[in-house]
């Protein structure tokens, strides 16, 4: 355990760091010093402030460990405590908002987001140490590159933590993970601490919205815009107006909305929100497969993007007309049925939906509208346009906006499990079909994958070849998952149905 003298020295170093990286005003240093002395149960400060190397490992981590050792917090609450500590040193929302807009006025909006993003990393709201643990690679398939990430940044909860979390009373506050009431929230074992979260008020289509960064950073400057009001997700013409306003405010970012239906939507359907950030997602770099012009919207170019799933791409410099065109595509798609390709827009409930993504290049707006459908039937209870069960070992959850644009976020458990699959291929573990068929076998869900890999490669591969074979399998699985989400498949029949929707549904003509 650190001595009192060491703790006091580290508190001084923490304050130096806050002055350098967290905009701590020297005039506020005394107040923060005394607040930290209180937090760490210290009666007086240290005199000296030696230089230090790596802030996280030399200062932040040891202080949190001291708090655990001293009983100020407990082992299960390390992140909650660390967030509280950094929250004390993060500028107030008013100061953050003022500086953000002052930077925007003086140096442009990119300078403002650069600063806010740097602050969000420096106060560990965006936990880069964890995010850097993610395993990332790229794969080039038939329609271009896709990205694959095994997400190791969400720490796995141990059984003790899960048991403790169950005992926590549920207050219903904050109402969800996205409500503005998260700002400053102390958190508990069921809800993350958010003392370090800072949000920026923005106006979209005359409505109050907020901008924040995602703590998970699935891609560069992964940002979220969320409505001030806690209300369900919906995709309507108003959504397009807000997304277009967003890219006027932040032309260096894209912004898009998940479809508002389960299976094809994101994990949070209860709070109206969008996801955006730097324009780095694979779908954005592909060209057009077919181009069309519209008599109804002469200033808008219509196209079908050359991508794994079904994307209608609109391009125009005319904001009002592209808004009207996007609204028109939504209306037409929501009512479009083509039984030849199993697209049925509604049964007792709505099934067709759209995932819209908006960005700006120069003075041109680009609206990508990914056509989705969440219908299920007896044969495909998980969804007709959702990966089949044989792929659920790789990804079972809904396929949301990030994945349909070609960036796969796979569960952290796969790191261990894929390594185990490799051991079957090297012969280190003997393949026993009957044993794997038992539901309680730890590798049961991968049985199909192991069997297919052994059939193709045998079971005496070198470690390197085994690893490559497993990676190839995952790459191929991700491409197949993406193709499952296509309402118009990439074959003659599917593409003919797509052309029919363009011509008869949207009334456009081949350009
Ligand atoms: Zn909410």
Boltz pocket constraint, residues with backbone or C-beta under 6 A from the ligand:
constraints:
  - pocket:
      binder: B
      contacts: [[A, 175], [A, 176], [A, 177], [A, 178], [A, 179], [A, 180], [A, 229], [A, 230], [A, 231], [A, 270], [A, 271]]
      max_distance: 6.0
